Every structure is written in structure tokens, then in C-alpha cells.
Amino acid sequence: PGGLTTVFQPVFDIGEGVPRPHYLEGLVRGPAGTNLESATTLFEYVRRKRQQVVVDGACVAAILKAAAPLPGQPGLSLNVHAVTLARDAGFPARLAGTAEANGIHPSRLIIEIVEHAPDWTDPGLDPALTALRRLSVRIALDDVGFGNSNYKMMLDVRPDYFKLDRRLVHGCHADPYRRAVIESVLSLAGKVKARVIAEGVEVAAEVDALRDIGIDLVQGWF
């Protein structure tokens, strides 16, 4: 309790020349000065202990509290494990209540679904997604192109956003194979009325390549 801190990283829309913020992703760090300060270490430990539901709840509360004083009314994304959505039936209602307690309307929220096994399936996922959409919460599927964000998860989740994994984006300006895969995801997303976000954008050449392909939402340190 009190040990989690939040940082925000913007997703930019580059579709009309001058980049402009599209939404902010809330990212959680563990207790400062401990080996759990690293998000990678923290969430690996969470997975091993199978405490995703408990920690996701704490992370959501920390992010929404940190977002309350932000100027304007930016969109806000929160990473949530698939297992939390499927097995915590009360999550959508608590999310809405916590958001409204911090002066944030649920329509500003985007849930980014992370960490699911290749053969993962759970009948509780669909009701959770339906409840979130009734609240006007949008859904993103994280790590598309690597990991376990496969076609089955696309069918199960039907996301509003496809987030291209940074390992697919890195060096795309110099790799025709990466560009071909990115183009295929963009084509698929267009047919289901979803948008594509390229994560891990580090250099200007990657921005130029993504813009040429037709990707207009980017995120990264560049």
C-alpha cells in the first residue's frame, strides 16, 4: 500500500503533420529502492504468485488517483491482465466507481489487455468486455505481432486498438519483412474498424516509415 508510483507515456497522432496527444498510458512502477521497482520484475513476480487480480486492482487505483489532477480531459489507458477481466466479475463496476471518484468519466478509459497464455481461454472474458463497453470503455490488445496476441485473441477481444509490439516496430524503416507484417495488421484492423498503435518508436526514420505505411498512432521515446 502506497508503494506504487505512476508515470504517463503519451500516444501521439501523427496523421495530420504536427503530432498531437491521442491518449496517455498509465504505467506503474514498484516501491522505489527495491528490486520490485522495475515493472518487468514486479509483474513477473505477480504472475508467479498468481496475484494478478489483487495487483491489477491496486494499479488501477494508483493510476486513476495520479490522473485526477492532469489538465484537460485526456484519454487514459490502463494495462489489465486477461485473467483479471475473466475471473474478477466485479472489476468493471469497481473500475467505473474508482474513475468517477477521481472525477474521470469511464468514456475516457482504454483497457489494454496483457499477459495471456497461447491456449488461454475463459468464458468470463466476454461478459467483462461487454460490461466495459456498456460503460463506453474502449479495449486495446497489447503486444500484437509477438507474444500471445494471436488471431484467436483478436476474435475473442474484438479490440478498438491493435498495439504493435515494439520488437516488430524497431528497425522497421530498414526491414521490408517488418513493414510487410505491419501493413498486414493495418489492413486487418481497417476491415474491423480498429486503429493501430506502433509502440517503441525510437528514431525519426521509424516515424517516417510508419507514416508511409499508414500508421497514424505512435508511442515511444522519440
PLY file of the C-alpha trace (Angstrom):
ply
format ascii 1.0
element vertex 222
property float x
property float y
property float z
element edge 221
property int vertex1
property int vertex2
end_header
0.00 0.00 0.00
1.33 3.38 -1.03
4.32 1.75 -2.71
3.16 2.03 -6.30
4.01 5.07 -8.40
2.61 6.05 -11.80
4.21 7.56 -14.88
2.36 8.52 -18.05
3.53 7.97 -21.61
1.58 9.62 -24.43
0.33 8.02 -27.60
0.65 10.60 -30.39
-1.46 11.04 -33.50
0.86 11.89 -36.40
-1.78 11.68 -39.11
-2.06 15.40 -39.74
1.52 16.60 -39.68
2.14 18.12 -36.23
1.94 15.32 -33.62
-0.82 15.74 -31.06
-1.62 13.64 -27.98
-4.23 10.92 -28.53
-4.23 9.40 -25.04
-1.93 8.76 -22.07
-0.90 5.29 -20.94
-0.59 4.94 -17.17
2.44 2.81 -16.27
3.08 1.55 -12.76
6.42 1.18 -11.00
7.01 -0.73 -7.78
8.34 0.56 -4.45
11.35 2.82 -5.05
14.71 1.45 -3.99
13.56 -2.19 -4.05
14.08 -4.94 -6.59
10.39 -4.58 -7.45
10.77 -1.00 -8.68
11.25 -2.37 -12.20
7.88 -3.07 -13.83
9.32 -6.16 -15.53
10.40 -7.65 -12.20
7.25 -6.58 -10.38
4.81 -8.13 -12.82
6.85 -11.30 -13.33
6.61 -11.80 -9.56
2.87 -11.07 -9.70
2.40 -13.72 -12.39
4.41 -16.32 -10.50
2.36 -15.71 -7.35
-0.88 -15.61 -9.39
-1.86 -12.33 -7.80
-2.90 -10.51 -10.99
-6.41 -9.71 -9.72
-5.19 -8.10 -6.49
-2.32 -6.15 -8.05
-4.35 -5.02 -11.06
-6.86 -3.50 -8.66
-4.11 -1.65 -6.82
-2.56 -0.44 -10.09
-5.88 0.84 -11.43
-6.47 2.78 -8.21
-2.96 4.27 -8.30
-3.20 5.34 -11.95
-6.63 6.94 -11.64
-5.60 8.82 -8.50
-2.48 10.12 -10.27
-4.53 11.07 -13.34
-7.11 13.10 -11.42
-5.10 16.38 -11.37
-3.95 16.18 -15.01
-5.04 19.21 -17.06
-7.78 18.80 -19.62
-9.57 15.50 -20.03
-7.10 13.19 -21.80
-7.92 9.60 -22.64
-6.27 7.20 -20.21
-5.18 3.63 -20.80
-4.58 1.02 -18.12
-2.92 -2.37 -18.51
-5.03 -5.22 -17.13
-4.28 -8.93 -17.24
-6.71 -11.07 -19.19
-7.13 -13.32 -16.17
-8.34 -10.35 -14.10
-11.04 -9.49 -16.60
-12.15 -13.10 -16.87
-12.16 -14.05 -13.20
-12.97 -10.85 -11.34
-16.64 -10.28 -12.14
-16.70 -7.08 -10.11
-13.83 -5.41 -11.98
-15.91 -3.30 -14.45
-18.11 -1.86 -11.69
-15.12 -1.10 -9.44
-13.27 0.49 -12.35
-16.22 2.79 -13.03
-16.60 3.66 -9.35
-12.91 4.41 -8.88
-12.82 6.52 -12.03
-15.83 8.59 -11.06
-14.47 9.04 -7.52
-11.46 10.71 -9.14
-13.55 12.86 -11.47
-12.83 10.73 -14.55
-15.69 9.62 -16.78
-15.35 5.96 -17.86
-15.62 7.00 -21.51
-12.08 8.40 -21.21
-10.68 4.96 -20.35
-8.97 2.35 -22.50
-8.22 -1.09 -21.09
-5.09 -2.66 -22.61
-5.28 -6.43 -22.27
-1.94 -8.04 -21.46
-0.42 -11.36 -20.43
-2.45 -14.30 -21.67
-1.20 -17.81 -22.45
-1.19 -19.16 -26.02
-4.06 -21.55 -25.29
-5.74 -19.21 -22.83
-9.50 -19.17 -22.83
-12.03 -18.34 -20.17
-15.80 -17.89 -20.53
-15.66 -14.96 -18.11
-13.82 -12.72 -20.57
-16.76 -11.98 -22.86
-19.13 -10.74 -20.11
-16.36 -8.50 -18.76
-15.73 -6.94 -22.17
-19.47 -6.45 -22.67
-19.75 -4.71 -19.29
-16.80 -2.45 -20.08
-18.22 -1.46 -23.45
-21.55 -0.61 -21.83
-19.56 1.90 -19.77
-18.09 3.28 -23.05
-14.64 1.96 -22.11
-12.54 1.15 -25.18
-10.41 -2.00 -25.50
-6.85 -2.43 -26.78
-4.98 -5.68 -27.41
-1.34 -5.31 -26.39
1.80 -6.85 -27.96
0.24 -7.64 -31.35
2.79 -9.37 -33.56
4.70 -11.06 -30.73
3.86 -12.95 -27.59
0.35 -14.34 -27.28
-1.77 -11.66 -29.02
-2.75 -14.11 -31.73
-5.71 -14.31 -34.09
-7.79 -16.17 -31.51
-7.35 -13.34 -29.03
-8.34 -10.87 -31.74
-11.54 -12.84 -32.26
-12.19 -13.11 -28.51
-11.44 -9.47 -27.72
-12.51 -7.62 -30.91
-10.33 -4.66 -29.87
-10.71 -0.99 -30.73
-6.91 -0.72 -30.87
-4.20 -3.12 -32.04
-0.92 -2.24 -30.30
2.06 -3.38 -32.36
4.80 -4.86 -30.18
7.97 -2.75 -30.04
10.05 -5.68 -31.34
8.06 -5.53 -34.56
8.39 -1.74 -34.86
12.11 -1.48 -34.03
14.09 -1.06 -37.24
11.04 -1.25 -39.48
12.46 1.50 -41.70
15.27 -0.83 -42.76
13.44 -4.16 -42.79
10.90 -4.97 -45.53
9.69 -8.04 -43.62
8.72 -5.94 -40.60
6.99 -3.42 -42.84
5.05 -6.20 -44.58
3.78 -7.56 -41.25
2.83 -4.07 -40.07
0.94 -3.48 -43.32
-0.96 -6.75 -42.83
-2.04 -5.77 -39.31
-3.12 -2.35 -40.55
-5.18 -3.95 -43.32
-6.87 -6.31 -40.85
-7.58 -3.50 -38.39
-9.12 -1.37 -41.12
-11.55 -4.14 -42.04
-12.81 -4.41 -38.45
-12.83 -0.64 -37.84
-9.97 -0.71 -35.32
-6.90 1.53 -35.12
-3.25 0.51 -34.94
-0.73 1.92 -32.47
3.01 1.39 -33.04
4.88 1.00 -29.74
8.57 1.52 -29.11
9.20 4.23 -31.69
12.77 5.42 -31.10
14.06 7.27 -34.18
12.75 9.64 -36.84
13.25 7.06 -39.60
10.77 4.74 -37.87
8.20 7.55 -37.68
8.63 8.25 -41.40
8.31 4.57 -42.32
5.20 4.11 -40.19
3.60 7.23 -41.65
4.34 5.96 -45.17
2.67 2.64 -44.32
-0.39 4.46 -42.98
0.10 4.14 -39.22
-1.01 7.37 -37.58
-0.73 6.49 -33.85
2.73 6.08 -32.30
4.20 5.68 -28.84
7.79 5.64 -27.62
10.80 7.64 -26.51
11.38 9.51 -29.80
0 1
1 2
2 3
3 4
4 5
5 6
6 7
7 8
8 9
9 10
10 11
11 12
12 13
13 14
14 15
15 16
16 17
17 18
18 19
19 20
20 21
21 22
22 23
23 24
24 25
25 26
26 27
27 28
28 29
29 30
30 31
31 32
32 33
33 34
34 35
35 36
36 37
37 38
38 39
39 40
40 41
41 42
42 43
43 44
44 45
45 46
46 47
47 48
48 49
49 50
50 51
51 52
52 53
53 54
54 55
55 56
56 57
57 58
58 59
59 60
60 61
61 62
62 63
63 64
64 65
65 66
66 67
67 68
68 69
69 70
70 71
71 72
72 73
73 74
74 75
75 76
76 77
77 78
78 79
79 80
80 81
81 82
82 83
83 84
84 85
85 86
86 87
87 88
88 89
89 90
90 91
91 92
92 93
93 94
94 95
95 96
96 97
97 98
98 99
99 100
100 101
101 102
102 103
103 104
104 105
105 106
106 107
107 108
108 109
109 110
110 111
111 112
112 113
113 114
114 115
115 116
116 117
117 118
118 119
119 120
120 121
121 122
122 123
123 124
124 125
125 126
126 127
127 128
128 129
129 130
130 131
131 132
132 133
133 134
134 135
135 136
136 137
137 138
138 139
139 140
140 141
141 142
142 143
143 144
144 145
145 146
146 147
147 148
148 149
149 150
150 151
151 152
152 153
153 154
154 155
155 156
156 157
157 158
158 159
159 160
160 161
161 162
162 163
163 164
164 165
165 166
166 167
167 168
168 169
169 170
170 171
171 172
172 173
173 174
174 175
175 176
176 177
177 178
178 179
179 180
180 181
181 182
182 183
183 184
184 185
185 186
186 187
187 188
188 189
189 190
190 191
191 192
192 193
193 194
194 195
195 196
196 197
197 198
198 199
199 200
200 201
201 202
202 203
203 204
204 205
205 206
206 207
207 208
208 209
209 210
210 211
211 212
212 213
213 214
214 215
215 216
216 217
217 218
218 219
219 220
220 221
